[in-house]
Amino acid sequence: MRSMKERVSGMLVAVAASGPERQAQAMDLLARVGATRIEKADGTIRAGDWTDFDPLTPPQLAGRPAPASA
């Protein structure tokens, strides 16, 4: 995974996916619909909120570039 010093502002979508296969499916789907910066992170989602998300933590990009066309 590539690392960056700070997160770029903009729309954030969090996906809860259990296991590597589901994570890969989620990242592939996000890339197909135009996501350009896909991060991979661990956290806790409760009642639809990512309770331990810290926007100041350096992002870890998943290293999956978005396709040129969907």
PyMOL Python script that loads the backbone (N, CA, C, O; Angstrom):
from pymol import cmd

cmd.read_pdbstr("""\
ATOM      1  N   MET A   1       0.835  -1.190   0.000  1.00  0.00           N
ATOM      2  CA  MET A   1       0.000   0.000   0.000  1.00  0.00           C
ATOM      3  C   MET A   1       0.875   1.247   0.000  1.00  0.00           C
ATOM      4  O   MET A   1       1.931   1.282   0.631  1.00  0.00           O
ATOM      5  N   ARG A   2       0.424   2.250  -0.706  1.00  0.00           N
ATOM      6  CA  ARG A   2       1.128   3.523  -0.723  1.00  0.00           C
ATOM      7  C   ARG A   2       0.635   4.381   0.427  1.00  0.00           C
ATOM      8  O   ARG A   2      -0.522   4.275   0.835  1.00  0.00           O
ATOM      9  N   SER A   3       1.492   5.218   0.942  1.00  0.00           N
ATOM     10  CA  SER A   3       1.120   6.103   2.035  1.00  0.00           C
ATOM     11  C   SER A   3       1.193   7.547   1.565  1.00  0.00           C
ATOM     12  O   SER A   3       2.019   7.886   0.718  1.00  0.00           O
ATOM     13  N   MET A   4       0.334   8.396   2.110  1.00  0.00           N
ATOM     14  CA  MET A   4       0.367   9.816   1.821  1.00  0.00           C
ATOM     15  C   MET A   4       0.391  10.550   3.143  1.00  0.00           C
ATOM     16  O   MET A   4      -0.026  10.008   4.167  1.00  0.00           O
ATOM     17  N   LYS A   5       0.878  11.787   3.128  1.00  0.00           N
ATOM     18  CA  LYS A   5       1.006  12.525   4.375  1.00  0.00           C
ATOM     19  C   LYS A   5      -0.325  13.032   4.898  1.00  0.00           C
ATOM     20  O   LYS A   5      -0.538  13.050   6.111  1.00  0.00           O
ATOM     21  N   GLU A   6      -1.229  13.445   4.014  1.00  0.00           N
ATOM     22  CA  GLU A   6      -2.516  13.936   4.493  1.00  0.00           C
ATOM     23  C   GLU A   6      -3.627  13.586   3.519  1.00  0.00           C
ATOM     24  O   GLU A   6      -3.395  13.366   2.330  1.00  0.00           O
ATOM     25  N   ARG A   7      -4.812  13.540   4.042  1.00  0.00           N
ATOM     26  CA  ARG A   7      -6.008  13.179   3.267  1.00  0.00           C
ATOM     27  C   ARG A   7      -6.485  14.405   2.495  1.00  0.00           C
ATOM     28  O   ARG A   7      -6.528  15.510   3.036  1.00  0.00           O
ATOM     29  N   VAL A   8      -6.835  14.207   1.244  1.00  0.00           N
ATOM     30  CA  VAL A   8      -7.401  15.259   0.412  1.00  0.00           C
ATOM     31  C   VAL A   8      -8.869  15.419   0.785  1.00  0.00           C
ATOM     32  O   VAL A   8      -9.574  14.428   0.978  1.00  0.00           O
ATOM     33  N   SER A   9      -9.335  16.664   0.889  1.00  0.00           N
ATOM     34  CA  SER A   9     -10.740  16.881   1.256  1.00  0.00           C
ATOM     35  C   SER A   9     -11.651  16.437   0.124  1.00  0.00           C
ATOM     36  O   SER A   9     -11.244  16.402  -1.037  1.00  0.00           O
ATOM     37  N   GLY A  10     -12.871  16.103   0.467  1.00  0.00           N
ATOM     38  CA  GLY A  10     -13.846  15.673  -0.528  1.00  0.00           C
ATOM     39  C   GLY A  10     -14.780  14.631   0.048  1.00  0.00           C
ATOM     40  O   GLY A  10     -14.829  14.421   1.260  1.00  0.00           O
ATOM     41  N   MET A  11     -15.515  13.987  -0.826  1.00  0.00           N
ATOM     42  CA  MET A  11     -16.503  12.980  -0.438  1.00  0.00           C
ATOM     43  C   MET A  11     -15.797  11.745   0.115  1.00  0.00           C
ATOM     44  O   MET A  11     -14.798  11.286  -0.438  1.00  0.00           O
ATOM     45  N   LEU A  12     -16.328  11.221   1.206  1.00  0.00           N
ATOM     46  CA  LEU A  12     -15.788  10.012   1.817  1.00  0.00           C
ATOM     47  C   LEU A  12     -16.905   8.996   1.936  1.00  0.00           C
ATOM     48  O   LEU A  12     -17.982   9.297   2.450  1.00  0.00           O
ATOM     49  N   VAL A  13     -16.643   7.802   1.462  1.00  0.00           N
ATOM     50  CA  VAL A  13     -17.594   6.700   1.573  1.00  0.00           C
ATOM     51  C   VAL A  13     -16.886   5.591   2.343  1.00  0.00           C
ATOM     52  O   VAL A  13     -15.794   5.168   1.963  1.00  0.00           O
ATOM     53  N   ALA A  14     -17.498   5.124   3.413  1.00  0.00           N
ATOM     54  CA  ALA A  14     -16.931   4.018   4.192  1.00  0.00           C
ATOM     55  C   ALA A  14     -17.745   2.760   3.917  1.00  0.00           C
ATOM     56  O   ALA A  14     -18.974   2.800   3.861  1.00  0.00           O
ATOM     57  N   VAL A  15     -17.047   1.650   3.749  1.00  0.00           N
ATOM     58  CA  VAL A  15     -17.689   0.371   3.471  1.00  0.00           C
ATOM     59  C   VAL A  15     -17.212  -0.635   4.502  1.00  0.00           C
ATOM     60  O   VAL A  15     -16.009  -0.808   4.699  1.00  0.00           O
ATOM     61  N   ALA A  16     -18.150  -1.296   5.158  1.00  0.00           N
ATOM     62  CA  ALA A  16     -17.801  -2.375   6.081  1.00  0.00           C
ATOM     63  C   ALA A  16     -17.804  -3.673   5.285  1.00  0.00           C
ATOM     64  O   ALA A  16     -18.840  -4.087   4.765  1.00  0.00           O
ATOM     65  N   ALA A  17     -16.643  -4.310   5.190  1.00  0.00           N
ATOM     66  CA  ALA A  17     -16.522  -5.545   4.420  1.00  0.00           C
ATOM     67  C   ALA A  17     -15.725  -6.544   5.241  1.00  0.00           C
ATOM     68  O   ALA A  17     -14.593  -6.269   5.640  1.00  0.00           O
ATOM     69  N   SER A  18     -16.312  -7.690   5.489  1.00  0.00           N
ATOM     70  CA  SER A  18     -15.629  -8.710   6.286  1.00  0.00           C
ATOM     71  C   SER A  18     -14.841  -9.647   5.378  1.00  0.00           C
ATOM     72  O   SER A  18     -15.390 -10.235   4.447  1.00  0.00           O
ATOM     73  N   GLY A  19     -13.577  -9.773   5.657  1.00  0.00           N
ATOM     74  CA  GLY A  19     -12.726 -10.706   4.937  1.00  0.00           C
ATOM     75  C   GLY A  19     -12.119 -10.127   3.670  1.00  0.00           C
ATOM     76  O   GLY A  19     -12.672  -9.203   3.074  1.00  0.00           O
ATOM     77  N   PRO A  20     -10.992 -10.667   3.264  1.00  0.00           N
ATOM     78  CA  PRO A  20     -10.260 -10.158   2.104  1.00  0.00           C
ATOM     79  C   PRO A  20     -11.048 -10.201   0.796  1.00  0.00           C
ATOM     80  O   PRO A  20     -10.942  -9.281  -0.014  1.00  0.00           O
ATOM     81  N   GLU A  21     -11.832 -11.247   0.578  1.00  0.00           N
ATOM     82  CA  GLU A  21     -12.599 -11.351  -0.674  1.00  0.00           C
ATOM     83  C   GLU A  21     -13.639 -10.240  -0.771  1.00  0.00           C
ATOM     84  O   GLU A  21     -13.777  -9.608  -1.818  1.00  0.00           O
ATOM     85  N   ARG A  22     -14.367 -10.002   0.310  1.00  0.00           N
ATOM     86  CA  ARG A  22     -15.378  -8.939   0.310  1.00  0.00           C
ATOM     87  C   ARG A  22     -14.724  -7.564   0.200  1.00  0.00           C
ATOM     88  O   ARG A  22     -15.271  -6.675  -0.452  1.00  0.00           O
ATOM     89  N   GLN A  23     -13.565  -7.378   0.828  1.00  0.00           N
ATOM     90  CA  GLN A  23     -12.846  -6.114   0.716  1.00  0.00           C
ATOM     91  C   GLN A  23     -12.431  -5.860  -0.730  1.00  0.00           C
ATOM     92  O   GLN A  23     -12.577  -4.747  -1.236  1.00  0.00           O
ATOM     93  N   ALA A  24     -11.912  -6.898  -1.395  1.00  0.00           N
ATOM     94  CA  ALA A  24     -11.511  -6.769  -2.797  1.00  0.00           C
ATOM     95  C   ALA A  24     -12.712  -6.445  -3.674  1.00  0.00           C
ATOM     96  O   ALA A  24     -12.611  -5.616  -4.578  1.00  0.00           O
ATOM     97  N   GLN A  25     -13.857  -7.094  -3.414  1.00  0.00           N
ATOM     98  CA  GLN A  25     -15.074  -6.814  -4.186  1.00  0.00           C
ATOM     99  C   GLN A  25     -15.507  -5.365  -3.998  1.00  0.00           C
ATOM    100  O   GLN A  25     -15.891  -4.702  -4.961  1.00  0.00           O
ATOM    101  N   ALA A  26     -15.448  -4.872  -2.772  1.00  0.00           N
ATOM    102  CA  ALA A  26     -15.847  -3.492  -2.493  1.00  0.00           C
ATOM    103  C   ALA A  26     -14.913  -2.515  -3.201  1.00  0.00           C
ATOM    104  O   ALA A  26     -15.377  -1.541  -3.794  1.00  0.00           O
ATOM    105  N   MET A  27     -13.601  -2.761  -3.147  1.00  0.00           N
ATOM    106  CA  MET A  27     -12.647  -1.868  -3.805  1.00  0.00           C
ATOM    107  C   MET A  27     -12.828  -1.895  -5.319  1.00  0.00           C
ATOM    108  O   MET A  27     -12.737  -0.855  -5.970  1.00  0.00           O
ATOM    109  N   ASP A  28     -13.080  -3.068  -5.883  1.00  0.00           N
ATOM    110  CA  ASP A  28     -13.310  -3.174  -7.325  1.00  0.00           C
ATOM    111  C   ASP A  28     -14.562  -2.407  -7.730  1.00  0.00           C
ATOM    112  O   ASP A  28     -14.561  -1.711  -8.745  1.00  0.00           O
ATOM    113  N   LEU A  29     -15.625  -2.530  -6.948  1.00  0.00           N
ATOM    114  CA  LEU A  29     -16.873  -1.823  -7.251  1.00  0.00           C
ATOM    115  C   LEU A  29     -16.658  -0.307  -7.174  1.00  0.00           C
ATOM    116  O   LEU A  29     -17.099   0.426  -8.060  1.00  0.00           O
ATOM    117  N   LEU A  30     -15.995   0.156  -6.137  1.00  0.00           N
ATOM    118  CA  LEU A  30     -15.729   1.593  -6.007  1.00  0.00           C
ATOM    119  C   LEU A  30     -14.924   2.107  -7.197  1.00  0.00           C
ATOM    120  O   LEU A  30     -15.213   3.182  -7.722  1.00  0.00           O
ATOM    121  N   ALA A  31     -13.922   1.352  -7.623  1.00  0.00           N
ATOM    122  CA  ALA A  31     -13.108   1.761  -8.771  1.00  0.00           C
ATOM    123  C   ALA A  31     -13.947   1.803 -10.048  1.00  0.00           C
ATOM    124  O   ALA A  31     -13.801   2.722 -10.854  1.00  0.00           O
ATOM    125  N   ARG A  32     -14.825   0.815 -10.237  1.00  0.00           N
ATOM    126  CA  ARG A  32     -15.661   0.775 -11.444  1.00  0.00           C
ATOM    127  C   ARG A  32     -16.601   1.966 -11.540  1.00  0.00           C
ATOM    128  O   ARG A  32     -16.923   2.406 -12.644  1.00  0.00           O
ATOM    129  N   VAL A  33     -17.046   2.494 -10.411  1.00  0.00           N
ATOM    130  CA  VAL A  33     -17.981   3.628 -10.452  1.00  0.00           C
ATOM    131  C   VAL A  33     -17.265   4.974 -10.341  1.00  0.00           C
ATOM    132  O   VAL A  33     -17.910   6.008 -10.165  1.00  0.00           O
ATOM    133  N   GLY A  34     -15.936   4.961 -10.444  1.00  0.00           N
ATOM    134  CA  GLY A  34     -15.209   6.216 -10.553  1.00  0.00           C
ATOM    135  C   GLY A  34     -14.412   6.677  -9.353  1.00  0.00           C
ATOM    136  O   GLY A  34     -13.871   7.782  -9.385  1.00  0.00           O
ATOM    137  N   ALA A  35     -14.311   5.893  -8.297  1.00  0.00           N
ATOM    138  CA  ALA A  35     -13.489   6.299  -7.152  1.00  0.00           C
ATOM    139  C   ALA A  35     -12.043   6.421  -7.609  1.00  0.00           C
ATOM    140  O   ALA A  35     -11.532   5.539  -8.298  1.00  0.00           O
ATOM    141  N   THR A  36     -11.391   7.497  -7.235  1.00  0.00           N
ATOM    142  CA  THR A  36     -10.022   7.722  -7.691  1.00  0.00           C
ATOM    143  C   THR A  36      -8.987   7.551  -6.586  1.00  0.00           C
ATOM    144  O   THR A  36      -7.810   7.349  -6.885  1.00  0.00           O
ATOM    145  N   ARG A  37      -9.381   7.625  -5.339  1.00  0.00           N
ATOM    146  CA  ARG A  37      -8.456   7.465  -4.215  1.00  0.00           C
ATOM    147  C   ARG A  37      -9.112   6.525  -3.214  1.00  0.00           C
ATOM    148  O   ARG A  37      -9.894   6.956  -2.367  1.00  0.00           O
ATOM    149  N   ILE A  38      -8.792   5.252  -3.313  1.00  0.00           N
ATOM    150  CA  ILE A  38      -9.400   4.253  -2.439  1.00  0.00           C
ATOM    151  C   ILE A  38      -8.424   3.944  -1.313  1.00  0.00           C
ATOM    152  O   ILE A  38      -7.294   3.517  -1.548  1.00  0.00           O
ATOM    153  N   GLU A  39      -8.877   4.166  -0.095  1.00  0.00           N
ATOM    154  CA  GLU A  39      -8.060   3.884   1.086  1.00  0.00           C
ATOM    155  C   GLU A  39      -8.497   2.564   1.695  1.00  0.00           C
ATOM    156  O   GLU A  39      -9.629   2.118   1.504  1.00  0.00           O
ATOM    157  N   LYS A  40      -7.597   1.958   2.419  1.00  0.00           N
ATOM    158  CA  LYS A  40      -7.937   0.768   3.199  1.00  0.00           C
ATOM    159  C   LYS A  40      -7.637   1.096   4.651  1.00  0.00           C
ATOM    160  O   LYS A  40      -6.528   1.513   4.984  1.00  0.00           O
ATOM    161  N   ALA A  41      -8.624   0.907   5.514  1.00  0.00           N
ATOM    162  CA  ALA A  41      -8.461   1.221   6.929  1.00  0.00           C
ATOM    163  C   ALA A  41      -9.292   0.270   7.768  1.00  0.00           C
ATOM    164  O   ALA A  41     -10.269  -0.306   7.289  1.00  0.00           O
ATOM    165  N   ASP A  42      -8.907   0.112   8.996  1.00  0.00           N
ATOM    166  CA  ASP A  42      -9.685  -0.669   9.955  1.00  0.00           C
ATOM    167  C   ASP A  42     -10.392   0.298  10.886  1.00  0.00           C
ATOM    168  O   ASP A  42      -9.871   1.367  11.202  1.00  0.00           O
ATOM    169  N   GLY A  43     -11.571  -0.082  11.318  1.00  0.00           N
ATOM    170  CA  GLY A  43     -12.302   0.777  12.239  1.00  0.00           C
ATOM    171  C   GLY A  43     -13.577   0.125  12.695  1.00  0.00           C
ATOM    172  O   GLY A  43     -13.876  -1.014  12.338  1.00  0.00           O
ATOM    173  N   THR A  44     -14.324   0.857  13.488  1.00  0.00           N
ATOM    174  CA  THR A  44     -15.580   0.369  14.053  1.00  0.00           C
ATOM    175  C   THR A  44     -16.727   1.215  13.535  1.00  0.00           C
ATOM    176  O   THR A  44     -16.732   2.437  13.681  1.00  0.00           O
ATOM    177  N   ILE A  45     -17.703   0.546  12.926  1.00  0.00           N
ATOM    178  CA  ILE A  45     -18.904   1.235  12.450  1.00  0.00           C
ATOM    179  C   ILE A  45     -20.052   0.811  13.353  1.00  0.00           C
ATOM    180  O   ILE A  45     -20.358  -0.375  13.477  1.00  0.00           O
ATOM    181  N   ARG A  46     -20.683   1.796  13.982  1.00  0.00           N
ATOM    182  CA  ARG A  46     -21.827   1.551  14.868  1.00  0.00           C
ATOM    183  C   ARG A  46     -22.971   2.447  14.437  1.00  0.00           C
ATOM    184  O   ARG A  46     -22.801   3.660  14.308  1.00  0.00           O
ATOM    185  N   ALA A  47     -24.127   1.860  14.217  1.00  0.00           N
ATOM    186  CA  ALA A  47     -25.326   2.619  13.840  1.00  0.00           C
ATOM    187  C   ALA A  47     -25.053   3.552  12.657  1.00  0.00           C
ATOM    188  O   ALA A  47     -25.557   4.675  12.614  1.00  0.00           O
ATOM    189  N   GLY A  48     -24.248   3.075  11.694  1.00  0.00           N
ATOM    190  CA  GLY A  48     -23.965   3.853  10.508  1.00  0.00           C
ATOM    191  C   GLY A  48     -22.877   4.895  10.645  1.00  0.00           C
ATOM    192  O   GLY A  48     -22.601   5.619   9.688  1.00  0.00           O
ATOM    193  N   ASP A  49     -22.244   4.997  11.817  1.00  0.00           N
ATOM    194  CA  ASP A  49     -21.166   5.974  12.031  1.00  0.00           C
ATOM    195  C   ASP A  49     -19.837   5.252  12.240  1.00  0.00           C
ATOM    196  O   ASP A  49     -19.769   4.242  12.939  1.00  0.00           O
ATOM    197  N   TRP A  50     -18.793   5.781  11.630  1.00  0.00           N
ATOM    198  CA  TRP A  50     -17.444   5.253  11.827  1.00  0.00           C
ATOM    199  C   TRP A  50     -16.918   5.918  13.084  1.00  0.00           C
ATOM    200  O   TRP A  50     -16.394   7.030  13.038  1.00  0.00           O
ATOM    201  N   THR A  51     -17.061   5.229  14.210  1.00  0.00           N
ATOM    202  CA  THR A  51     -16.843   5.838  15.520  1.00  0.00           C
ATOM    203  C   THR A  51     -15.392   6.175  15.833  1.00  0.00           C
ATOM    204  O   THR A  51     -15.133   7.094  16.611  1.00  0.00           O
ATOM    205  N   ASP A  52     -14.442   5.458  15.249  1.00  0.00           N
ATOM    206  CA  ASP A  52     -13.042   5.721  15.577  1.00  0.00           C
ATOM    207  C   ASP A  52     -12.253   6.280  14.395  1.00  0.00           C
ATOM    208  O   ASP A  52     -11.027   6.172  14.363  1.00  0.00           O
ATOM    209  N   PHE A  53     -12.940   6.871  13.430  1.00  0.00           N
ATOM    210  CA  PHE A  53     -12.269   7.485  12.284  1.00  0.00           C
ATOM    211  C   PHE A  53     -11.568   8.766  12.710  1.00  0.00           C
ATOM    212  O   PHE A  53     -12.163   9.622  13.365  1.00  0.00           O
ATOM    213  N   ASP A  54     -10.308   8.891  12.336  1.00  0.00           N
ATOM    214  CA  ASP A  54      -9.538  10.103  12.633  1.00  0.00           C
ATOM    215  C   ASP A  54      -9.058  10.684  11.302  1.00  0.00           C
ATOM    216  O   ASP A  54      -8.142  10.133  10.691  1.00  0.00           O
ATOM    217  N   PRO A  55      -9.655  11.783  10.842  1.00  0.00           N
ATOM    218  CA  PRO A  55      -9.275  12.339   9.545  1.00  0.00           C
ATOM    219  C   PRO A  55      -7.845  12.865   9.496  1.00  0.00           C
ATOM    220  O   PRO A  55      -7.335  13.153   8.413  1.00  0.00           O
ATOM    221  N   LEU A  56      -7.192  12.994  10.642  1.00  0.00           N
ATOM    222  CA  LEU A  56      -5.817  13.479  10.674  1.00  0.00           C
ATOM    223  C   LEU A  56      -4.784  12.359  10.533  1.00  0.00           C
ATOM    224  O   LEU A  56      -3.598  12.626  10.339  1.00  0.00           O
ATOM    225  N   THR A  57      -5.233  11.112  10.629  1.00  0.00           N
ATOM    226  CA  THR A  57      -4.344   9.977  10.438  1.00  0.00           C
ATOM    227  C   THR A  57      -3.973   9.895   8.960  1.00  0.00           C
ATOM    228  O   THR A  57      -4.858   9.987   8.109  1.00  0.00           O
ATOM    229  N   PRO A  58      -2.691   9.725   8.628  1.00  0.00           N
ATOM    230  CA  PRO A  58      -2.316   9.622   7.214  1.00  0.00           C
ATOM    231  C   PRO A  58      -3.044   8.456   6.533  1.00  0.00           C
ATOM    232  O   PRO A  58      -3.094   7.352   7.077  1.00  0.00           O
ATOM    233  N   PRO A  59      -3.600   8.698   5.359  1.00  0.00           N
ATOM    234  CA  PRO A  59      -4.336   7.634   4.657  1.00  0.00           C
ATOM    235  C   PRO A  59      -3.402   6.572   4.088  1.00  0.00           C
ATOM    236  O   PRO A  59      -2.253   6.858   3.754  1.00  0.00           O
ATOM    237  N   GLN A  60      -3.896   5.368   3.983  1.00  0.00           N
ATOM    238  CA  GLN A  60      -3.183   4.268   3.335  1.00  0.00           C
ATOM    239  C   GLN A  60      -3.955   3.927   2.067  1.00  0.00           C
ATOM    240  O   GLN A  60      -4.997   3.275   2.131  1.00  0.00           O
ATOM    241  N   LEU A  61      -3.448   4.363   0.911  1.00  0.00           N
ATOM    242  CA  LEU A  61      -4.133   4.082  -0.336  1.00  0.00           C
ATOM    243  C   LEU A  61      -4.031   2.598  -0.653  1.00  0.00           C
ATOM    244  O   LEU A  61      -2.996   1.973  -0.421  1.00  0.00           O
ATOM    245  N   ALA A  62      -5.112   2.041  -1.184  1.00  0.00           N
ATOM    246  CA  ALA A  62      -5.183   0.620  -1.449  1.00  0.00           C
ATOM    247  C   ALA A  62      -4.338   0.214  -2.648  1.00  0.00           C
ATOM    248  O   ALA A  62      -4.087  -0.974  -2.846  1.00  0.00           O
ATOM    249  N   GLY A  63      -3.893   1.179  -3.452  1.00  0.00           N
ATOM    250  CA  GLY A  63      -3.035   0.847  -4.576  1.00  0.00           C
ATOM    251  C   GLY A  63      -3.770   0.247  -5.756  1.00  0.00           C
ATOM    252  O   GLY A  63      -3.162  -0.395  -6.612  1.00  0.00           O
ATOM    253  N   ARG A  64      -5.095   0.456  -5.805  1.00  0.00           N
ATOM    254  CA  ARG A  64      -5.882  -0.027  -6.930  1.00  0.00           C
ATOM    255  C   ARG A  64      -6.352   1.164  -7.730  1.00  0.00           C
ATOM    256  O   ARG A  64      -7.306   1.828  -7.323  1.00  0.00           O
ATOM    257  N   PRO A  65      -5.717   1.466  -8.859  1.00  0.00           N
ATOM    258  CA  PRO A  65      -6.146   2.623  -9.631  1.00  0.00           C
ATOM    259  C   PRO A  65      -7.526   2.412 -10.229  1.00  0.00           C
ATOM    260  O   PRO A  65      -7.893   1.295 -10.596  1.00  0.00           O
ATOM    261  N   ALA A  66      -8.283   3.492 -10.323  1.00  0.00           N
ATOM    262  CA  ALA A  66      -9.596   3.431 -10.940  1.00  0.00           C
ATOM    263  C   ALA A  66      -9.420   3.155 -12.431  1.00  0.00           C
ATOM    264  O   ALA A  66      -8.471   3.644 -13.045  1.00  0.00           O
ATOM    265  N   PRO A  67     -10.330   2.373 -13.018  1.00  0.00           N
ATOM    266  CA  PRO A  67     -10.223   2.112 -14.454  1.00  0.00           C
ATOM    267  C   PRO A  67     -10.466   3.385 -15.252  1.00  0.00           C
ATOM    268  O   PRO A  67     -11.149   4.299 -14.791  1.00  0.00           O
ATOM    269  N   ALA A  68      -9.897   3.437 -16.460  1.00  0.00           N
ATOM    270  CA  ALA A  68     -10.050   4.629 -17.303  1.00  0.00           C
ATOM    271  C   ALA A  68     -11.498   4.839 -17.704  1.00  0.00           C
ATOM    272  O   ALA A  68     -11.940   5.982 -17.817  1.00  0.00           O
ATOM    273  N   SER A  69     -12.243   3.772 -17.921  1.00  0.00           N
ATOM    274  CA  SER A  69     -13.662   3.904 -18.262  1.00  0.00           C
ATOM    275  C   SER A  69     -14.438   2.782 -17.603  1.00  0.00           C
ATOM    276  O   SER A  69     -13.937   1.668 -17.450  1.00  0.00           O
ATOM    277  N   ALA A  70     -15.693   3.095 -17.207  1.00  0.00           N
ATOM    278  CA  ALA A  70     -16.506   2.082 -16.521  1.00  0.00           C
ATOM    279  C   ALA A  70     -17.425   1.405 -17.497  1.00  0.00           C
ATOM    280  O   ALA A  70     -18.191   0.521 -17.111  1.00  0.00           O
TER     281      ALA A  70
END
""", "prot")
cmd.dss("prot")
cmd.show_as("cartoon", "prot")
cmd.util.cbc("prot")
cmd.orient("prot")
